[in-house]
Amino acid sequence: MQGALEAFAEQGCDGTSVRELSRRLGVSHALLTARFGSKEGLWFAAMEHALAAAESSWRRLADDPHLDDLEALRQAIVYQVMFSAAHPEVLRIMSHEGAIDSPRIRYVLEHFVEPLRPLVERRIDRLVAAGRIRQVPYATVHYLVVQGGGARYATPVETELLGGSHPPDADDVRHHAETVADIIVEGLKPVSR
């Protein structure tokens, strides 16, 4: 699955041939077809493999009644940035897929993003109602967390040119994730007038 993710991250699903996938994965075209039905079937399986754990962690944080709403949001941000560091190919794939309308982008949104949205929005709504954060569009928070925080890992050349290390060490990943979470949480707080 990891090899398929890496291949799709480079050229997108449409730009990756079955021949290239077979070569990179060291398996025959017939085996890929027998196992996954098609190149797109492999794409779905690879993304399901990568996103299932992330979805589970987000759900756990969103559902945990013992966590303060703001702390749950902060921990979810930290987790998402660390997930992006561990799986930078997912953000690269989503950049390809997010630019075109296809069953693939709709699948990710319908199976992983949208089911979590009400859980996250419930915490955000409580925070807004309590005056702890300001009202912001859900999509704004989504893009800041997913794209903004993870971009450092999805764009290794740019990261190195800006002075970052690639691959980053665990302490650097944790520090970056905590910093991103702190900046986003602070930015969500009400603006004092």
N, CA, C and O atoms as a DFTB+ gen file, in Angstrom:
772 C
 N C O
     1  1       0.820      -1.190       0.000
     2  2       0.000       0.000       0.000
     3  2       0.870       1.262       0.000
     4  3       0.558       2.245      -0.673
     5  1       1.955       1.218       0.760
     6  2       2.831       2.392       0.816
     7  2       3.426       2.692      -0.555
     8  3       3.494       3.853      -0.959
     9  1       3.853       1.668      -1.266
    10  2       4.412       1.874      -2.607
    11  2       3.392       2.459      -3.557
    12  3       3.733       3.298      -4.391
    13  1       2.142       2.032      -3.449
    14  2       1.083       2.584      -4.293
    15  2       0.842       4.044      -3.944
    16  3       0.682       4.875      -4.838
    17  1       0.815       4.366      -2.665
    18  2       0.639       5.766      -2.252
    19  2       1.749       6.638      -2.822
    20  3       1.494       7.728      -3.335
    21  1       2.967       6.157      -2.729
    22  2       4.098       6.946      -3.237
    23  2       4.000       7.150      -4.743
    24  3       4.294       8.239      -5.238
    25  1       3.593       6.125      -5.474
    26  2       3.443       6.259      -6.929
    27  2       2.340       7.244      -7.270
    28  3       2.530       8.107      -8.128
    29  1       1.196       7.136      -6.620
    30  2       0.082       8.043      -6.893
    31  2       0.415       9.473      -6.468
    32  3      -0.073      10.429      -7.072
    33  1       1.240       9.624      -5.437
    34  2       1.624      10.964      -4.981
    35  2       2.478      11.684      -6.016
    36  3       2.430      12.911      -6.114
    37  1       3.246      10.947      -6.776
    38  2       4.125      11.571      -7.769
    39  2       3.375      12.081      -8.984
    40  3       3.610      13.203      -9.432
    41  1       2.469      11.266      -9.528
    42  2       1.822      11.623     -10.800
    43  2       0.303      11.716     -10.713
    44  3      -0.346      12.036     -11.709
    45  1      -0.267      11.450      -9.568
    46  2      -1.717      11.387      -9.463
    47  2      -2.202      10.068     -10.039
    48  3      -1.448       9.364     -10.712
    49  1      -3.443       9.735      -9.782
    50  2      -3.988       8.469     -10.275
    51  2      -4.026       8.459     -11.795
    52  3      -3.629       7.480     -12.427
    53  1      -4.504       9.551     -12.377
    54  2      -4.618       9.597     -13.839
    55  2      -3.265       9.553     -14.537
    56  3      -3.161       9.031     -15.647
    57  1      -2.241      10.084     -13.911
    58  2      -0.919      10.125     -14.523
    59  2      -0.054       8.905     -14.256
    60  3       1.056       8.808     -14.778
    61  1      -0.545       7.979     -13.456
    62  2       0.216       6.780     -13.115
    63  2      -0.334       5.597     -13.904
    64  3      -1.526       5.296     -13.830
    65  1       0.515       4.943     -14.644
    66  2       0.069       3.799     -15.447
    67  2       0.119       2.514     -14.621
    68  3       0.855       2.411     -13.640
    69  1      -0.676       1.550     -15.041
    70  2      -0.658       0.237     -14.393
    71  2       0.718      -0.396     -14.570
    72  3       1.221      -1.061     -13.665
    73  1       1.315      -0.190     -15.723
    74  2       2.660      -0.713     -15.975
    75  2       3.659      -0.146     -14.965
    76  3       4.483      -0.879     -14.417
    77  1       3.576       1.177     -14.722
    78  2       4.473       1.802     -13.754
    79  2       4.210       1.268     -12.344
    80  3       5.147       0.980     -11.599
    81  1       2.943       1.138     -11.987
    82  2       2.610       0.587     -10.669
    83  2       3.160      -0.824     -10.514
    84  3       3.758      -1.152      -9.489
    85  1       2.959      -1.661     -11.533
    86  2       3.443      -3.050     -11.484
    87  2       4.954      -3.087     -11.308
    88  3       5.480      -3.868     -10.515
    89  1       5.645      -2.230     -12.059
    90  2       7.100      -2.182     -11.976
    91  2       7.548      -1.746     -10.583
    92  3       8.412      -2.382      -9.980
    93  1       6.968      -0.672     -10.077
    94  2       7.380      -0.147      -8.776
    95  2       7.061      -1.099      -7.633
    96  3       7.817      -1.204      -6.667
    97  1       5.933      -1.789      -7.753
    98  2       5.520      -2.681      -6.674
    99  2       6.111      -4.075      -6.804
   100  3       6.013      -4.889      -5.885
   101  1       6.735      -4.350      -7.968
   102  2       7.358      -5.643      -8.179
   103  2       6.355      -6.775      -8.315
   104  3       6.615      -7.907      -7.908
   105  1       5.201      -6.452      -8.895
   106  2       4.166      -7.463      -9.115
   107  2       3.690      -7.363     -10.561
   108  3       3.930      -6.365     -11.240
   109  1       3.024      -8.392     -11.008
   110  2       2.538      -8.396     -12.382
   111  2       1.251      -7.594     -12.514
   112  3       0.508      -7.394     -11.553
   113  1       1.021      -7.146     -13.732
   114  2      -0.216      -6.438     -14.062
   115  2      -1.415      -7.318     -13.724
   116  3      -2.421      -6.838     -13.200
   117  1      -1.300      -8.613     -14.031
   118  2      -2.388      -9.563     -13.777
   119  2      -2.697      -9.660     -12.280
   120  3      -3.860      -9.758     -11.888
   121  1      -1.654      -9.632     -11.450
   122  2      -1.865      -9.705     -10.002
   123  2      -2.585      -8.457      -9.502
   124  3      -3.512      -8.555      -8.697
   125  1      -2.164      -7.287      -9.973
   126  2      -2.836      -6.046      -9.571
   127  2      -4.310      -6.086      -9.953
   128  3      -5.180      -5.740      -9.154
   129  1      -4.577      -6.509     -11.181
   130  2      -5.957      -6.575     -11.660
   131  2      -6.764      -7.599     -10.866
   132  3      -7.906      -7.333     -10.491
   133  1      -6.182      -8.758     -10.611
   134  2      -6.886      -9.799      -9.862
   135  2      -7.180      -9.352      -8.428
   136  3      -8.251      -9.633      -7.889
   137  1      -6.243      -8.672      -7.833
   138  2      -6.383      -8.270      -6.427
   139  2      -7.269      -7.037      -6.248
   140  3      -8.085      -6.991      -5.328
   141  1      -7.113      -6.029      -7.132
   142  2      -7.795      -4.749      -6.944
   143  2      -8.797      -4.408      -8.046
   144  3      -9.537      -3.432      -7.918
   145  1      -8.836      -5.180      -9.108
   146  2      -9.775      -4.944     -10.197
   147  2      -9.314      -3.922     -11.209
   148  3      -9.574      -4.064     -12.404
   149  1      -8.629      -2.889     -10.737
   150  2      -8.175      -1.820     -11.624
   151  2      -7.172      -0.950     -10.873
   152  3      -6.962      -1.100      -9.669
   153  1      -6.568      -0.050     -11.614
   154  2      -5.657       0.917     -10.999
   155  2      -6.424       1.757      -9.976
   156  3      -5.920       2.031      -8.887
   157  1      -7.627       2.157     -10.327
   158  2      -8.435       2.957      -9.410
   159  2      -8.801       2.153      -8.161
   160  3      -8.878       2.708      -7.065
   161  1      -9.026       0.853      -8.326
   162  2      -9.293       0.000      -7.161
   163  2      -8.123      -0.011      -6.196
   164  3      -8.316       0.000      -4.980
   165  1      -6.908      -0.033      -6.732
   166  2      -5.712       0.043      -5.895
   167  2      -5.633       1.405      -5.214
   168  3      -5.264       1.498      -4.043
   169  1      -5.981       2.462      -5.949
   170  2      -5.976       3.813      -5.373
   171  2      -6.894       3.856      -4.150
   172  3      -6.497       4.336      -3.088
   173  1      -8.125       3.351      -4.302
   174  2      -9.073       3.350      -3.188
   175  2      -8.533       2.541      -2.005
   176  3      -8.642       2.973      -0.858
   177  1      -7.959       1.385      -2.277
   178  2      -7.421       0.541      -1.214
   179  2      -6.262       1.234      -0.490
   180  3      -6.166       1.180       0.736
   181  1      -5.398       1.876      -1.250
   182  2      -4.247       2.560      -0.643
   183  2      -4.698       3.734       0.225
   184  3      -4.181       3.928       1.326
   185  1      -5.656       4.514      -0.265
   186  2      -6.130       5.657       0.518
   187  2      -6.900       5.185       1.752
   188  3      -6.778       5.776       2.824
   189  1      -7.676       4.141       1.604
   190  2      -8.389       3.570       2.757
   191  2      -7.371       3.134       3.815
   192  3      -7.551       3.392       5.005
   193  1      -6.314       2.478       3.370
   194  2      -5.249       2.027       4.268
   195  2      -4.642       3.210       5.021
   196  3      -4.446       3.141       6.234
   197  1      -4.349       4.281       4.313
   198  2      -3.696       5.439       4.929
   199  2      -4.635       6.239       5.820
   200  3      -4.232       6.693       6.891
   201  1      -5.865       6.414       5.398
   202  2      -6.769       7.326       6.095
   203  2      -7.574       6.691       7.226
   204  3      -8.107       7.408       8.073
   205  1      -7.671       5.391       7.257
   206  2      -8.482       4.737       8.296
   207  2      -7.969       5.058       9.699
   208  3      -8.764       5.344      10.594
   209  1      -6.682       5.014       9.897
   210  2      -6.120       5.315      11.222
   211  2      -6.300       6.784      11.579
   212  3      -6.594       7.118      12.726
   213  1      -6.124       7.659      10.597
   214  2      -6.305       9.090      10.854
   215  2      -7.751       9.376      11.241
   216  3      -8.010      10.135      12.175
   217  1      -8.677       8.778      10.534
   218  2     -10.094       8.978      10.812
   219  2     -10.427       8.485      12.216
   220  3     -11.171       9.141      12.945
   221  1      -9.888       7.355      12.590
   222  2     -10.129       6.792      13.911
   223  2      -9.600       7.705      15.016
   224  3     -10.266       7.895      16.034
   225  1      -8.416       8.267      14.822
   226  2      -7.842       9.168      15.828
   227  2      -8.643      10.464      15.949
   228  3      -8.891      10.943      17.055
   229  1      -9.045      11.026      14.814
   230  2      -9.872      12.239      14.848
   231  2     -11.187      11.947      15.566
   232  3     -11.638      12.747      16.386
   233  1     -11.799      10.810      15.261
   234  2     -13.075      10.445      15.881
   235  2     -12.908      10.298      17.398
   236  3     -13.747      10.765      18.169
   237  1     -11.825       9.648      17.815
   238  2     -11.570       9.461      19.247
   239  2     -11.450      10.813      19.948
   240  3     -12.031      11.008      21.016
   241  1     -10.703      11.747      19.358
   242  2     -10.538      13.062      19.969
   243  2     -11.836      13.865      19.944
   244  3     -12.157      14.566      20.904
   245  1     -12.568      13.762      18.860
   246  2     -13.820      14.518      18.749
   247  2     -14.883      13.988      19.708
   248  3     -15.720      14.752      20.189
   249  1     -14.855      12.689      19.987
   250  2     -15.864      12.056      20.846
   251  2     -15.507      12.041      22.332
   252  3     -16.386      11.816      23.164
   253  1     -14.265      12.272      22.682
   254  2     -13.829      12.119      24.071
   255  2     -14.499      13.162      24.977
   256  3     -14.183      14.349      24.889
   257  1     -15.415      12.730      25.838
   258  2     -16.132      13.691      26.685
   259  2     -15.266      14.258      27.814
   260  3     -15.655      15.231      28.458
   261  1     -14.116      13.668      28.053
   262  2     -13.253      14.123      29.140
   263  2     -12.311      15.247      28.711
   264  3     -11.683      15.894      29.549
   265  1     -12.219      15.470      27.410
   266  2     -11.332      16.520      26.916
   267  2     -12.080      17.847      26.796
   268  3     -13.200      17.900      26.289
   269  1     -11.452      18.894      27.262
   270  2     -11.952      20.240      27.024
   271  2     -12.036      20.451      25.505
   272  3     -11.178      19.963      24.770
   273  1     -13.048      21.161      25.036
   274  2     -13.244      21.337      23.594
   275  2     -12.028      21.953      22.907
   276  3     -11.624      21.503      21.835
   277  1     -11.452      22.971      23.517
   278  2     -10.300      23.622      22.887
   279  2      -9.080      22.709      22.903
   280  3      -8.308      22.690      21.944
   281  1      -8.901      21.959      23.975
   282  2      -7.781      21.015      24.039
   283  2      -7.974      19.883      23.045
   284  3      -7.004      19.423      22.444
   285  1      -9.199      19.428      22.859
   286  2      -9.471      18.387      21.863
   287  2      -9.139      18.893      20.464
   288  3      -8.539      18.171      19.668
   289  1      -9.523      20.125      20.162
   290  2      -9.211      20.709      18.861
   291  2      -7.694      20.839      18.687
   292  3      -7.153      20.527      17.626
   293  1      -7.030      21.293      19.721
   294  2      -5.574      21.447      19.653
   295  2      -4.893      20.098      19.441
   296  3      -3.996      19.985      18.605
   297  1      -5.308      19.075      20.187
   298  2      -4.714      17.751      20.032
   299  2      -4.975      17.180      18.635
   300  3      -4.114      16.510      18.065
   301  1      -6.150      17.442      18.093
   302  2      -6.470      16.973      16.739
   303  2      -5.570      17.640      15.710
   304  3      -5.138      16.999      14.752
   305  1      -5.287      18.913      15.904
   306  2      -4.382      19.622      14.990
   307  2      -2.986      19.022      15.071
   308  3      -2.365      18.749      14.044
   309  1      -2.498      18.819      16.273
   310  2      -1.172      18.208      16.452
   311  2      -1.142      16.847      15.761
   312  3      -0.205      16.534      15.026
   313  1      -2.167      16.050      16.001
   314  2      -2.210      14.731      15.379
   315  2      -2.177      14.835      13.856
   316  3      -1.437      14.099      13.204
   317  1      -2.972      15.742      13.283
   318  2      -3.048      15.857      11.824
   319  2      -1.697      16.241      11.223
   320  3      -1.303      15.697      10.191
   321  1      -0.994      17.162      11.850
   322  2       0.321      17.565      11.343
   323  2       1.299      16.393      11.442
   324  3       2.099      16.174      10.532
   325  1       1.240      15.652      12.526
   326  2       2.122      14.501      12.674
   327  2       1.758      13.398      11.675
   328  3       2.643      12.708      11.167
   329  1       0.479      13.230      11.395
   330  2       0.054      12.289      10.359
   331  2       0.638      12.715       9.010
   332  3       1.133      11.875       8.258
   333  1       0.584      14.009       8.702
   334  2       1.130      14.503       7.433
   335  2       2.625      14.260       7.324
   336  3       3.140      13.991       6.239
   337  1       3.319      14.356       8.450
   338  2       4.758      14.068       8.446
   339  2       5.012      12.596       8.173
   340  3       5.948      12.244       7.455
   341  1       4.176      11.736       8.748
   342  2       4.355      10.294       8.567
   343  2       3.871       9.817       7.201
   344  3       4.361       8.813       6.684
   345  1       2.916      10.529       6.617
   346  2       2.315      10.141       5.331
   347  2       2.208      11.340       4.386
   348  3       1.102      11.715       3.996
   349  1       3.330      11.942       4.016
   350  2       3.262      13.137       3.164
   351  2       2.629      12.854       1.800
   352  3       2.113      13.761       1.148
   353  1       2.673      11.600       1.382
   354  2       2.099      11.249       0.083
   355  2       0.582      11.468       0.057
   356  3       0.022      11.726      -1.009
   357  1      -0.088      11.372       1.202
   358  2      -1.541      11.573       1.231
   359  2      -1.882      13.010       0.850
   360  3      -2.802      13.237       0.064
   361  1      -1.157      13.976       1.395
   362  2      -1.406      15.377       1.051
   363  2      -1.072      15.646      -0.416
   364  3      -1.768      16.417      -1.076
   365  1      -0.026      15.026      -0.925
   366  2       0.302      15.184      -2.347
   367  2      -0.802      14.601      -3.222
   368  3      -1.185      15.201      -4.226
   369  1      -1.310      13.441      -2.844
   370  2      -2.407      12.819      -3.595
   371  2      -3.635      13.723      -3.553
   372  3      -4.285      13.937      -4.576
   373  1      -3.950      14.250      -2.381
   374  2      -5.117      15.113      -2.259
   375  2      -4.956      16.400      -3.056
   376  3      -5.944      16.964      -3.525
   377  1      -3.736      16.864      -3.213
   378  2      -3.508      18.047      -4.061
   379  2      -3.838      17.733      -5.515
   380  3      -4.430      18.556      -6.213
   381  1      -3.452      16.538      -5.971
   382  2      -3.819      16.101      -7.329
   383  2      -5.331      15.977      -7.447
   384  3      -5.946      16.552      -8.345
   385  1      -5.912      15.232      -6.542
   386  2      -7.332      14.899      -6.631
   387  2      -8.236      16.091      -6.363
   388  3      -9.313      16.198      -6.949
   389  1      -7.811      16.983      -5.486
   390  2      -8.630      18.137      -5.149
   391  2      -8.769      19.143      -6.271
   392  3      -9.613      20.037      -6.204
   393  1      -7.949      19.008      -7.305
   394  2      -7.995      19.946      -8.431
   395  2      -8.986      19.532      -9.516
   396  3      -9.295      20.322     -10.409
   397  1      -9.483      18.305      -9.443
   398  2     -10.426      17.825     -10.456
   399  2     -11.586      17.121      -9.764
   400  3     -11.428      16.576      -8.672
   401  1     -12.733      17.136     -10.393
   402  2     -13.873      16.417      -9.827
   403  2     -13.812      14.979     -10.309
   404  3     -13.800      14.714     -11.511
   405  1     -13.773      14.061      -9.367
   406  2     -13.692      12.644      -9.712
   407  2     -14.334      11.828      -8.603
   408  3     -14.554      12.343      -7.507
   409  1     -14.633      10.584      -8.866
   410  2     -15.143       9.713      -7.797
   411  2     -14.135       9.564      -6.652
   412  3     -14.523       9.285      -5.517
   413  1     -12.856       9.749      -6.944
   414  2     -11.835       9.569      -5.917
   415  2     -11.908      10.678      -4.855
   416  3     -11.895      10.386      -3.659
   417  1     -11.983      11.933      -5.278
   418  2     -12.038      13.023      -4.293
   419  2     -13.350      12.949      -3.518
   420  3     -13.394      13.216      -2.317
   421  1     -14.402      12.587      -4.217
   422  2     -15.699      12.460      -3.548
   423  2     -15.682      11.322      -2.522
   424  3     -16.290      11.432      -1.456
   425  1     -14.991      10.246      -2.845
   426  2     -14.860       9.114      -1.919
   427  2     -14.169       9.553      -0.628
   428  3     -14.646       9.250       0.465
   429  1     -13.057      10.258      -0.750
   430  2     -12.326      10.699       0.446
   431  2     -13.203      11.625       1.283
   432  3     -13.276      11.477       2.503
   433  1     -13.862      12.568       0.640
   434  2     -14.713      13.485       1.395
   435  2     -15.890      12.753       2.046
   436  3     -16.190      12.975       3.219
   437  1     -16.549      11.885       1.287
   438  2     -17.728      11.188       1.804
   439  2     -17.401      10.172       2.896
   440  3     -18.201       9.972       3.811
   441  1     -16.242       9.532       2.812
   442  2     -15.917       8.471       3.767
   443  2     -15.027       8.893       4.928
   444  3     -15.013       8.232       5.967
   445  1     -14.285       9.982       4.767
   446  2     -13.334      10.360       5.808
   447  2     -13.524      11.771       6.339
   448  3     -13.408      11.989       7.545
   449  1     -13.810      12.726       5.480
   450  2     -13.911      14.120       5.924
   451  2     -15.308      14.424       6.467
   452  3     -15.449      14.859       7.610
   453  1     -16.317      14.203       5.669
   454  2     -17.681      14.574       6.061
   455  2     -18.213      13.821       7.282
   456  3     -18.920      14.430       8.084
   457  1     -17.913      12.526       7.472
   458  2     -18.409      11.869       8.688
   459  2     -17.862      12.480       9.986
   460  3     -18.521      12.426      11.025
   461  1     -16.671      13.054       9.923
   462  2     -16.080      13.674      11.112
   463  2     -16.550      15.104      11.320
   464  3     -16.523      15.622      12.436
   465  1     -16.975      15.726      10.256
   466  2     -17.318      17.150      10.313
   467  2     -18.315      17.488      11.422
   468  3     -18.063      18.429      12.174
   469  1     -19.438      16.771      11.564
   470  2     -20.371      17.136      12.637
   471  2     -19.761      17.026      14.030
   472  3     -20.092      17.811      14.919
   473  1     -18.878      16.060      14.220
   474  2     -18.232      15.902      15.528
   475  2     -17.321      17.090      15.829
   476  3     -17.318      17.611      16.944
   477  1     -16.557      17.511      14.839
   478  2     -15.657      18.654      15.016
   479  2     -16.474      19.936      15.146
   480  3     -16.187      20.776      15.998
   481  1     -17.491      20.084      14.299
   482  2     -18.321      21.292      14.353
   483  2     -19.032      21.425      15.698
   484  3     -19.222      22.537      16.191
   485  1     -19.426      20.300      16.292
   486  2     -20.088      20.357      17.597
   487  2     -19.157      20.990      18.634
   488  3     -19.584      21.833      19.424
   489  1     -17.891      20.583      18.628
   490  2     -16.927      21.190      19.567
   491  2     -16.705      22.667      19.231
   492  3     -16.666      23.515      20.123
   493  1     -16.560      22.964      17.941
   494  2     -16.346      24.352      17.531
   495  2     -17.546      25.205      17.922
   496  3     -17.372      26.309      18.439
   497  1     -18.756      24.716      17.687
   498  2     -19.969      25.469      18.035
   499  2     -20.034      25.758      19.528
   500  3     -20.423      26.857      19.926
   501  1     -19.661      24.793      20.358
   502  2     -19.654      25.022      21.801
   503  2     -18.616      26.077      22.183
   504  3     -18.861      26.911      23.054
   505  1     -17.472      26.034      21.532
   506  2     -16.433      27.025      21.807
   507  2     -16.875      28.423      21.390
   508  3     -16.611      29.397      22.095
   509  1     -17.542      28.520      20.253
   510  2     -18.058      29.823      19.785
   511  2     -19.122      30.318      20.759
   512  3     -19.091      31.477      21.174
   513  1     -20.071      29.443      21.129
   514  2     -21.149      29.833      22.038
   515  2     -20.603      30.299      23.390
   516  3     -21.182      31.184      24.020
   517  1     -19.503      29.713      23.831
   518  2     -18.893      30.096      25.111
   519  2     -17.998      31.326      24.976
   520  3     -17.456      31.815      25.967
   521  1     -17.842      31.826      23.749
   522  2     -17.003      33.007      23.532
   523  2     -15.513      32.714      23.566
   524  3     -14.703      33.635      23.681
   525  1     -15.143      31.447      23.469
   526  2     -13.725      31.077      23.560
   527  2     -13.010      31.171      22.226
   528  3     -11.799      31.389      22.184
   529  1     -13.746      31.009      21.138
   530  2     -13.188      31.235      19.799
   531  2     -14.208      32.014      18.992
   532  3     -15.383      32.091      19.353
   533  1     -13.744      32.588      17.900
   534  2     -14.669      33.313      17.038
   535  2     -15.217      32.390      15.967
   536  3     -14.653      31.333      15.683
   537  1     -16.315      32.806      15.386
   538  2     -16.953      32.028      14.325
   539  2     -16.093      32.116      13.071
   540  3     -15.801      33.209      12.585
   541  1     -15.698      30.983      12.559
   542  2     -14.955      30.929      11.293
   543  2     -15.548      29.807      10.458
   544  3     -16.060      28.833      11.009
   545  1     -15.487      29.928       9.141
   546  2     -16.004      28.839       8.309
   547  2     -15.232      27.539       8.562
   548  3     -14.013      27.546       8.733
   549  1     -15.959      26.440       8.581
   550  2     -15.340      25.129       8.805
   551  2     -14.226      24.872       7.796
   552  3     -13.159      24.372       8.153
   553  1     -14.479      25.216       6.538
   554  2     -13.474      24.969       5.491
   555  2     -12.174      25.712       5.785
   556  3     -11.095      25.210       5.469
   557  1     -12.260      26.891       6.379
   558  2     -11.043      27.648       6.712
   559  2     -10.186      26.858       7.701
   560  3      -8.976      26.722       7.518
   561  1     -10.822      26.344       8.740
   562  2     -10.085      25.553       9.739
   563  2      -9.516      24.300       9.075
   564  3      -8.359      23.943       9.294
   565  1     -10.336      23.638       8.266
   566  2      -9.898      22.415       7.583
   567  2      -8.625      22.662       6.774
   568  3      -7.653      21.919       6.906
   569  1      -8.625      23.697       5.944
   570  2      -7.462      23.942       5.087
   571  2      -6.237      24.394       5.872
   572  3      -5.113      24.009       5.550
   573  1      -6.451      25.202       6.893
   574  2      -5.304      25.600       7.715
   575  2      -4.645      24.398       8.364
   576  3      -3.418      24.294       8.399
   577  1      -5.460      23.492       8.878
   578  2      -4.928      22.326       9.582
   579  2      -4.319      21.329       8.604
   580  3      -3.158      20.947       8.747
   581  1      -5.099      20.906       7.612
   582  2      -4.664      19.822       6.728
   583  2      -3.599      20.288       5.739
   584  3      -2.518      19.703       5.662
   585  1      -3.899      21.322       4.997
   586  2      -2.955      21.787       3.978
   587  2      -1.813      22.601       4.593
   588  3      -0.640      22.344       4.323
   589  1      -2.168      23.571       5.411
   590  2      -1.151      24.467       5.968
   591  2      -0.135      23.759       6.841
   592  3       1.072      23.892       6.637
   593  1      -0.621      23.011       7.808
   594  2       0.290      22.330       8.729
   595  2       1.117      21.245       8.073
   596  3       2.272      21.030       8.441
   597  1       0.530      20.557       7.100
   598  2       1.216      19.439       6.459
   599  2       2.092      19.791       5.279
   600  3       2.882      18.965       4.822
   601  1       1.961      21.012       4.778
   602  2       2.701      21.390       3.566
   603  2       4.209      21.192       3.715
   604  3       4.891      20.844       2.751
   605  1       4.712      21.407       4.893
   606  2       6.154      21.241       5.133
   607  2       6.632      19.842       4.752
   608  3       7.768      19.678       4.307
   609  1       5.785      18.843       4.921
   610  2       6.184      17.464       4.662
   611  2       5.827      17.018       3.246
   612  3       6.469      16.130       2.686
   613  1       4.813      17.633       2.680
   614  2       4.398      17.279       1.314
   615  2       5.281      17.932       0.262
   616  3       5.282      17.518      -0.897
   617  1       6.029      18.947       0.660
   618  2       6.892      19.673      -0.282
   619  2       8.338      19.669       0.211
   620  3       8.840      20.702       0.655
   621  1       9.014      18.520       0.139
   622  2      10.353      18.404       0.737
   623  2      11.407      19.310       0.093
   624  3      12.307      19.790       0.781
   625  1      11.307      19.545      -1.190
   626  2      12.298      20.418      -1.841
   627  2      12.166      21.833      -1.307
   628  3      13.160      22.456      -0.934
   629  1      10.950      22.336      -1.269
   630  2      10.722      23.676      -0.732
   631  2      11.151      23.756       0.731
   632  3      11.742      24.747       1.160
   633  1      10.850      22.710       1.487
   634  2      11.226      22.670       2.902
   635  2      12.737      22.801       3.065
   636  3      13.217      23.581       3.888
   637  1      13.482      22.030       2.274
   638  2      14.947      22.110       2.365
   639  2      15.461      23.480       1.934
   640  3      16.385      24.013       2.548
   641  1      14.871      24.057       0.883
   642  2      15.292      25.378       0.420
   643  2      15.017      26.463       1.466
   644  3      15.695      27.489       1.502
   645  1      14.020      26.223       2.308
   646  2      13.717      27.175       3.383
   647  2      14.500      26.866       4.655
   648  3      14.308      27.531       5.673
   649  1      15.378      25.868       4.610
   650  2      16.247      25.571       5.737
   651  2      15.792      24.428       6.621
   652  3      16.420      24.152       7.643
   653  1      14.712      23.758       6.249
   654  2      14.233      22.624       7.027
   655  2      14.966      21.353       6.642
   656  3      15.579      21.273       5.577
   657  1      14.898      20.374       7.505
   658  2      15.553      19.097       7.213
   659  2      14.550      18.127       6.607
   660  3      13.362      18.148       6.927
   661  1      15.059      17.281       5.730
   662  2      14.228      16.235       5.142
   663  2      15.044      14.966       5.066
   664  3      16.116      14.995       4.461
   665  1      14.627      13.884       5.621
   666  2      13.404      13.801       6.423
   667  2      13.616      14.423       7.793
   668  3      14.733      14.436       8.310
   669  1      12.542      14.938       8.380
   670  2      12.669      15.570       9.696
   671  2      12.792      14.519      10.792
   672  3      12.337      13.386      10.636
   673  1      13.411      14.907      11.898
   674  2      13.468      13.969      13.017
   675  2      12.209      14.122      13.865
   676  3      11.475      15.101      13.729
   677  1      11.968      13.162      14.728
   678  2      10.725      13.113      15.506
   679  2      10.527      14.351      16.374
   680  3       9.405      14.842      16.506
   681  1      11.603      14.858      16.963
   682  2      11.480      16.057      17.802
   683  2      11.072      17.258      16.968
   684  3      10.256      18.072      17.400
   685  1      11.639      17.371      15.770
   686  2      11.300      18.475      14.872
   687  2       9.831      18.391      14.446
   688  3       9.139      19.408      14.400
   689  1       9.361      17.192      14.138
   690  2       7.959      17.001      13.754
   691  2       7.047      17.421      14.907
   692  3       6.091      18.167      14.699
   693  1       7.333      16.956      16.099
   694  2       6.518      17.299      17.268
   695  2       6.511      18.806      17.501
   696  3       5.457      19.394      17.744
   697  1       7.679      19.429      17.428
   698  2       7.771      20.880      17.645
   699  2       6.948      21.633      16.595
   700  3       6.199      22.551      16.928
   701  1       7.093      21.241      15.337
   702  2       6.326      21.884      14.264
   703  2       4.830      21.701      14.488
   704  3       4.069      22.658      14.348
   705  1       4.391      20.488      14.833
   706  2       2.971      20.213      15.055
   707  2       2.420      21.042      16.217
   708  3       1.325      21.595      16.123
   709  1       3.172      21.126      17.301
   710  2       2.740      21.914      18.459
   711  2       2.659      23.399      18.106
   712  3       1.728      24.093      18.514
   713  1       3.636      23.873      17.349
   714  2       3.648      25.279      16.942
   715  2       2.461      25.598      16.040
   716  3       1.785      26.609      16.230
   717  1       2.210      24.738      15.063
   718  2       1.061      24.939      14.172
   719  2      -0.225      24.961      14.990
   720  3      -1.070      25.833      14.787
   721  1      -0.382      24.019      15.907
   722  2      -1.591      23.960      16.732
   723  2      -1.747      25.222      17.570
   724  3      -2.843      25.774      17.663
   725  1      -0.660      25.679      18.179
   726  2      -0.727      26.886      19.007
   727  2      -1.112      28.110      18.176
   728  3      -1.926      28.925      18.611
   729  1      -0.540      28.240      17.001
   730  2      -0.852      29.394      16.144
   731  2      -2.311      29.357      15.694
   732  3      -2.987      30.385      15.713
   733  1      -2.796      28.198      15.294
   734  2      -4.187      28.104      14.848
   735  2      -5.142      28.365      16.003
   736  3      -6.106      29.115      15.848
   737  1      -4.891      27.760      17.153
   738  2      -5.769      27.968      18.304
   739  2      -5.769      29.440      18.722
   740  3      -6.828      30.002      19.000
   741  1      -4.602      30.062      18.768
   742  2      -4.535      31.497      19.111
   743  2      -5.285      32.331      18.083
   744  3      -5.983      33.282      18.436
   745  1      -5.142      31.972      16.810
   746  2      -5.822      32.712      15.739
   747  2      -7.331      32.569      15.770
   748  3      -8.043      33.419      15.236
   749  1      -7.829      31.512      16.385
   750  2      -9.268      31.302      16.490
   751  2      -9.875      32.088      17.657
   752  3     -11.088      32.294      17.699
   753  1      -9.052      32.521      18.589
   754  2      -9.589      33.239      19.753
   755  2     -10.210      34.558      19.309
   756  3      -9.787      35.151      18.316
   757  1     -11.216      35.013      20.050
   758  2     -11.893      36.260      19.679
   759  2     -10.914      37.423      19.614
   760  3      -9.978      37.519      20.407
   761  1     -11.153      38.293      18.659
   762  2     -10.317      39.468      18.499
   763  2     -10.789      40.513      19.513
   764  3     -11.961      40.887      19.537
   765  1      -9.864      40.972      20.342
   766  2     -10.242      41.997      21.324
   767  2     -10.287      43.358      20.637
   768  3      -9.460      43.689      19.789
   769  1     -11.275      44.116      21.037
   770  2     -11.466      45.432      20.388
   771  2     -11.149      46.543      21.310
   772  3     -11.255      47.710      20.931
